[in-house]
Amino acid sequence: MTYRMPKINSLIMRELTDYLRNDVKDPRINEFISITKVDTSSDLKTCKVYVSSFGGVAEKKEILDALEHIKGFLRTELAHKVNLRYTPELFFVWDDSIEHGSKILEILDKVEKEDIHSDN
């Protein structure tokens, strides 16, 4: 990966986040959706957009369906805002790292409580 790709990924992430927060009126896409990572191919033809939500896995299908529904509009907006040779095709992927991190924190809290009770 060249030094240019992280800049492109960051730019795409910023523009998509801005568009989702300010311009999308679909009620399935709320303010709790976040783009956690963007991974653009080196030929700029495809872009994986990792998304997550505080609503968790329960809203996963609904959110991914809504994003699939508007991905043409998102790509068009991206073409207007980002000056690239190609505007990449967007693919949305669910990122469960928030849920995974939450489970790890719960386990750590449980272990800490057990340690406190065993010391007494």
N, C-alpha and C positions, 0 to 999 in steps of 0.2 A: 504494500500500500504506500502510495506516495504521500508527501506532506500535504498535498492538496486535498486529499480525500477527507481528512477530519474537518477541514474548513467547509467543504461542500456538505458533509453530513450535518454539521452544526447549523449551517445556513438553512438547509431544508427543514431541519427540526424546528428552528425558530419560526420560519414562515408558516409551516403547517400548524404549529401550536397557536400562533397568532390568529390564523384563519379560523381554526376550530373554536377558539375562545370568543372571537368577536363577530364572526359573520355567519356561522352555521345556526340555523333556526330549528333544526330537527330536535324534538324533545328527547329522543333516545341518546343524543350526544349532549351530556351535561358538563358542568364546570369541573366535575371530579375526574374527568378523563385526562390522563397525561400521556404524553409521548415520552417514553423512557429512553429510547435509542433509535437511531436511524443508521442503516447500513446500506450504502449505495455501492453498486458494482463498479469496478474500475472503468468499464466502458460506458457508464452512465445510462445504461438501458433499463436497469431495474433498481428498485429501492425497497428494502424491507423496513417497514415502520412498526416498531414495537410499541404497543399501547397497553395501558393498565388503567384500572379504576379503583377507587376506594370502595365501590360497591362490590367488588370482588368477582368471583367466578359466576355468581348468580346472574350478573348482567352481561357476561362475556358474549354469548351468542347475539344478543340484541345489539350490543355496541358494534361488534364486528360486522353484522348485517347492515347497520346504518352507515358505517364507514365504507363498506363495499358499494352501497347505493350512491354515495356522493364522491367516490374516488375520481371520477371523470372531472367533476367540478374542481376538486382539489388539485388535480394535475394541471388543469387550465390556469387556475390561480397561480400555481407554482411557476408555470411558464411565463406569466406576466411579471412576476416578482423576481425571479432568479434567472440571471443571464447565463445559460449553459448551452452547449452545442445541442444536447438532447435533453428533453425533460423526461426523467425516468418514469417507467410504469410503477405504480405504487402497489405494494402488497402489504396488507396489515396482518401482524402476528401478535397474538396475545402474550404479554409478558407477566408471568406470575411471580416475579421476584418480590413484590410487595407482600403477597400472601406467604411466600416462603420465609421471608424475613420476619414476619409476624409470628409464624410458628416457631422459629428459632428463639425469638424473644420470650415466648410463652414457656418453652422448655427451659431456658436459662433462669427465668423467674421461679419456676417450679423447683429446679435444682437448688437455687439459692435459699428458698424457703425450707427445703428439706435439710440443708446444711445448718440453718439457724436452729431448727427444732432438734437436730441431733446433737448440737453443741450444748443444749440446755439440759 
